[in-house]
Amino acid sequence: MPQQFLLSVAGLLGLAVGSFLNVVIHRLPRNESLSRPGSHCPHCGNSIRHRHNIPVLGWLMLRGKCADCAAPISVRYPLVEAGTGALFVAVAAKFGWSWELPAYLYLAAIAIALAAIDIDLKRLPDKIVVPSYAVAPLLLIPAVIAEHSWGAVLRGLAAAALLYAGYWVLAVLPKGMGWGDVKLAPLLGFYLGWLGWGSVVVGAFAGFLLGGVAGALLLAARAATRKSRIPFGPYMLAGAFLAVFAAAPIVSWYTGLITPTA
C-alpha cells in the first residue's frame, strides 16, 4: 500500500492516541480511572462537548479556555496530541509496512506519557514501565515468526541486561540515578538492541549527552541549582529515539572520525 496512506493513517492515529495520553498523564499518577468519568473540566466538572474533544482543533476552538467556566486549559494538551501525531508519522516513515511498526508505535506512545509525567512529577510510573516489559516482546512476536529474528531478540535481551546493570550501578552511587530510570533502562535497551548494537551505544550515550546539556543550560539560566532534581527520563527517551532514527549515520560519522585515512 502507498507510503503516503500509511503516514496519513499514522498521523491520525497519533492524534487520537495523544488525546488519550492526555488522560493518562493527568489521571494515572493520581490513581484515577482512565475511563470514568468521561472527559471533563477539572475546575468546574462539566463534561467536555464532543466537538471540543477533537485533538488540537478542540483546544483552538476553545482558545485555551473551558467553554463553561473559562478556566485556562494548558497548552500541554494540544502539544501532546500534535507531538504524538508527529512522532507516529516519523516512526511510520522509519519502519514502513513492517512487522516491527506496532511495537515502535507503542514505544512512541508510552514515551510521550512517561516524559510528560516525569517532567510534572519527577517519577516514571511502574504502571506504564513494568507492563511494557511484556507488551514489547509480544508486539514483536510477529516479526520473529515472519522474519526469524531470533538474533534480534537475543541481542535485545542482552542490551536490556547491560543497560539495567549500568543504570543500577549509577543508582547505588551517592546522588545517583532514580530507580524509575533504572526500570526504564532495560525496556529501552530491548528496543534498541533489536535494531543493533550501534543503536544501543548511540541511544545510551545520547541520553546522557542531552541530559548534561539541558542541565548545564538550566544552571546557566538559573532555572535550577546543583541541588535541584532534574528528571532524566525525558532525556533517556529522547536519546533512544535519536538512535532509532539516526544511529546508522551517527555511527558512520563517528567511525570516520576515528578511522585513520591512508
PyMOL commands that set and color helices and strands:
alter all, ss='L'
color gray80, all
select helices_A, chain A and resi 3-30+50-53+57-62+76-95+101-121+126-147+150-172+179-195+197-220+233-258
alter helices_A, ss='H'
color red, helices_A
deselect
rebuild
show_as cartoon
